[in-house]
């Protein structure tokens, strides 16, 4: 296999700083570079539905919650890893676009639930289908067995951060 940019980067560090073991870069710089390329692919997948990443994340959390596709703002914040203040702003913006609606929470008179609208569901479903097709094509280079192996290895790396 040919050297790539990461191999050249690690070789340069080995030459300049032979006292340091730069081998973690062989994995993590590739993960970082791949994340950059995947972010671009996601932006392209969402462009057809006029969504951006954070909008997709919120709408997807609602969509996969099951009928009636509604969650509390705090559940949405937890699912998308943002603060409650950030989530409030995001809900406001999505509601203004007609992608979500707020409803009183029947279990808590002071609470509200955020519900996916028909337009929101349609957009997130279309964006998800496009995203999965793009991501599947990225993984085709590995094949099913190696993709599953990589998923297991990445799960192990993420566990300490998400435990």
Order of alpha helices (4+ residues) and beta strands (2+ residues): alpha-alpha-alpha-beta-alpha-alpha-beta-beta-alpha-alpha
